[in-house]
Amino acid sequence: MMNGLNDKHNKHSENVLKEPLLTDINDDGHQQKITQFQTDLTKSKQVKKPMWQWFSNLSISRKQLIALIASELVSILGISCVARYLITNNLQTLLLEQAKSEVAVTNMAYNVKVNQMGFGFRGQSDNLAIIQAALAYNTGQTLSPDLKSKVKQILANEIKARKIEYATLVGKNLRIIVNANADRQGEIFNPDNLVSEVFENPRQIKANRIVSWSELSKESPPLPSGFNQEDALIRYTVTPVKDPNTKVVIGALVSGDIVNGKDAIVRGTLEATEGGYSAVYLRKQTGEFTIATALEQDKSQNNNQGIPNVALPAEGKSLLEAATLAPGKPVTGRLKVGNQTYTMAAKAVPNKIIETDNGAVPVYGEQPIAILVRGTPETALNQLVQQSLWIEIVVVIVALAISLIWTLIIRKTIITPIEKLEQTAQKLATGDRSARAEIFAHDEIGKLAVSFNTMADKFTEQILDKEDEAKLAETINNITSRVRGSLNTAEILNAAVTSLREVIKADRVIVYRFDENWVGKIVAECVDEEWPSALDAEIADPCFARDYVDKYKKGRVQALANIYEAGLTRCHIAQLEAFAVKANLVAPILLNNNLYGLLIAHQCSNPRQWQASEIDLFKQIPIPIGYALEQAFMLSQVEKARSQAEMMAMEHNQQKEALQQQIIRLLRDVEGASKGDLTVHAKVKEGEIGTVANFFNSIVENLREIVTKVKISATAVNAALSENEREISQLSDEAIKQAIEINLILKSIERMTLSIADVAQNAQKAAEIAHTASCTAIEGETAMDITVEKIFNLRSTIDDTAKKVRRLGESSQQISRIISLINEIAVQTNLLAVNAGLEAAKVGESSRGFVVVANEVGELAARCSDATQEIKLIVENIQRETNEVVKAMEQGTTQVVEGSRIVENAKTSLNQILSVTYQIDELVQSISQATVSQVETSQAVTKLVTEISYVSDTTSNSSRKISQSLQETVAISQELQAAVAKFKVS
């Protein structure tokens, strides 16, 4: 509640500052100000621009019609523009995604040929003729003409079947063994170190490279029609050829397909996507991009009507550059090629693909060589945008018609209420506080009328509140000036309670002050004559310090309209009843942010509902009271401190003079002690100097006694030392001789101990060697048992392996029979193909295609026959080697039986050696124990003699030191006698 009153007060203060014309609204001067303000406002409006002035002068209905039409137009046009933008943007996004997917189709078409080469040459790497050629070349043998011709034919068939340019077999020295085109045997062939990489890491590699015209001229491959003498983009596959027995790489098959001039890649993409632009670019080492192959085809054209080798415009270079900087990711853009605008997508092809067990691993390198480009035409997008434009125009026209109809309907329901509200506002502006708007309906205009009436009520209430606030501010200023008129605490407090009681018309106003134990006392009071006085009354509230101190320090103000209805405790009510209190108002007085006391107003006649202005006054009055008390308190503290400082200075000077006189007298009394006179005596008086004199007398007396005793002792010591000096010197000489003899004995015993220790150490080593031999014999016996067991297991394993090898030989015989059958089928197929070709040749020109098929079938049958012959040779080798393995296993079994018998004999001999080793170990252990006992005895004797020698040395040293000390003591005693003779003790 208090916070709400504070907020209300703050708002009222702001309104007083912002609206000074409203405080005296009933005055004639105020009315003149309002009129002047309206005149100024009218002049300011006339300065506005003519167009805006024309619109402002229109009637509300016309403004409404214009605003409605304008808002509808803005909304419809805005929605249309946004829809047009979103549709166009979404369609362009779809085209970009379509271009990305279509460039992925181009990528698939590009990789089809590479994968075919990879699969084909992976199969040829297992061809027996190719393996034999690689083995013979690597061992330095010259290839036979038949083998070389056979391999060259295999490679030529691959070029013809797959329509590629390169098919080469390379040896481990990176030189060509056989190639399909011009004979290049012996030349180094290692394009971009791809062959070296395959030899180091035997995995198939697919790579894109640029082949120079000089290299092509050496190879002389069948080039595409229209191919110029230029560098070309080529796709390589390098396949390792392994020895089937050792699995070691013995050669590499290199295949190569030139991309330039071949439109199969791009044509396949255009067929799948119904036209557009598709191209493959190569990037030279200079950074220049050139076309490898390209094709542009309209949707209406068929497959043979496309325009080849259409280059991208100059802006397309940035798209290609972006593709090289984002390897493996499609890059998109919009370009115009000829008269057609395309959504372009470009993607870099990996420079190298390595086939691993986990799949293909692409490697792009720093600069990709091949770039795939796909352009999707935007014809469909333009058609959709044009259709949406006509639809939007129709929607705008319909929306405007509907808006006009609604404007005519709404006009009749809004104008009249607004005009009535305008008239009421004019009445209120001319000073009629009772003017209120009539409410026609509960729509927005009705709510506006309700809000207007509420505003008018608030307006009138604020005027009244401002008048009360002005009176309150004046009261606070008067009380503050009276309080600050004195620096006496009592006068300040009395002035405060007297002024405050006059303002709020309360029965009693008091100041309740706290001591350090929070016990309160009424130190100021202003009370009506008919009510009892509470001045100087002390009230101890045990709950106050615990529950209320912190609250009042934070500025708590408590207003109780009726103490019996405020929920107070019984003891608290009793304290208030003692002073006939029915209602009270309490506010804290703070001094230096500490709780000084409470400012309290009592209503004794009856309960009282305290007004907000009274509570606000009570909240503000303690602040100047606290400032005045703080000022008075500081002044009293300054005066008190000044008086105390003056008194302390006078006392300090007096004490200083008395102390100086006592010190001078003491120095005179003790002056003789500095010259050796120990008979002096200082006079003892009261005070600190007297204590020092008494302490000095005690010191001098003790020193006199000590000096007397020192004289007597020094005389006696000199006499005793003179008598014993000769005996002590003889004792010292005898002790030195004894120490020398004991040291000689000790050295002899040490030499004997070292000899015994060497014997014991050798015996211990012999014992360890014997024990090691025994353990080794035991381990040998265990190893022998394990060896016998392993030999028997090996024998069983060899028997099982021999059985499996025999079964393998039988299986190879079955394979041989199947191969013979396949060979017969191939011969029959070849015969049928020849017959079919003859029959087709008889028919004439119309069956030429059938003749080609028959020739292909015949050729396939011949290849199948060759393959079966190779497989037959392999199977015969397997059978022959299987028989040799069986014989070797039988010989191994015989040797294993003989080895097991020899191991049994060795085990018997080892057992005999183990028995002898046990006996030797026991004898050596007994010898070692005896020598160890002798060593321990010798060490004990050595230790005893060492101790005797140490005692003897100590004794001789002590005797020597005692003799020297006695001589020094004589000299010191003589010096001491001479020193104490200077002191006067009697």
Secondary structure, 3 states (H helix, E strand, C coil): CHHHHHHHHHHHHHHHHHCHHHCCCCCHHHHHHHHHHHHHHHHHHHCCCHHHHHHHHCCHHHHHHHHHHHHHHHHHHHHHHHHHHHHHHHHHHHHHHHHHHHHHHHHHHHHHHHHHHHHHHHHHCCCHHHHHHHHHHHCCCCCCHHHHHHHHHHHHHHHHHHCCCEEEEEECCCEEEEECCCCCCCCECCHHHHHHHHHHCCCCEEEEEEECHHHHHHHCCCCCCCCCCCCEEEEEEEEEEECCCCCCEEEEEEEEEECCCCCHHHHHHHHHHCCEEEEEEEECCCCCEEEEEEEEECCCCCCCCCEECCCCCCCHHHHHHHHHHCCCCCEEEEEEECCEEEEEEEEECCCEEEEECCEEEEECCCCCCEEEEEEEECHHHHHHHHHHHHHHHHHHHHHHHHHHHHHHHHHHHHHHHHHHHHHHHHHHHCCCCCCCCCCCCCCHHHHHHHHHHHHHHHHHHHHHHHHHHHHHHHHHHHHHHHHCCCCCHHHHHHHHHHHHHHHHCCCEEEEEEECCCCCEEEEEEEECCCCCCCCCCEECCCCHHHHCHHHHHCCCCEEECCHHHCCCCHHHHHHHHCCCCCEEEEEEEEECCEEEEEEEEEECCCCCCCCHHHHHHHHHCHHHHHHHHHHHHHHHHHHHHHHHHHHHHHHHHHHHHHHHHHHHHHHHHCHHHHHCECCCCCCCCCCHHHHHHHHHHHHHHHHHHHHHHHHHHHHHHHHHHHHHHHHHHHHHHHHHHHHHHHHHHHHHHHHHHHHHHHHHHHHHHHHHHHHHHHHHHHHHHHHHHHHHHHHHHHHHHHHHHHHHHHHHHHHHHHHHHHHHHHHHHHHHHHHHHHHHHHHHHHHCHHHHHHHHHHHHHHHHHHHHHHHHHHHHHHHHHHHHHHHHHHHHHHHHHHHHHHHHHHHHHHHHHHHHHHHHHHHHHHHHHHHHHHHHHHHHHHHHHHHHHHHHHHHHHHHHHHHHHHHHHHHHHHHHHHHHHHHHCCCECC
